[in-house]
Amino acid sequence: LLTAERKELEAACQRHSENLQTVLDEREQEIGKRTQELSQSLKLTEDRLARSEQDYEDSISRIKTELVTMTSERDELLSRVRSINADNDAQKRDWQSENS
């Protein structure tokens, strides 16, 4: 009787051990799959961040270039205005000297 009970207990323990191993294997697969998903998500996020940083740097570079261009254009316009003003002043003096 004890031997039969012992064999029954050993068989129950074996089934329980197999069930636990199955659950453990399934959980390990789930964890592996989730780890892979998270790794891919992290990689995508890092790639997006790198692109965002590059876009930011590109924007700064474009703005700096545009500022340099606009400054040059402003300086050129100021020079032209000064030249026109000088011409107008000279014409005004000529006109005043002719009319005096």
Disulfide bonds with the S-S distance in Angstrom:
none
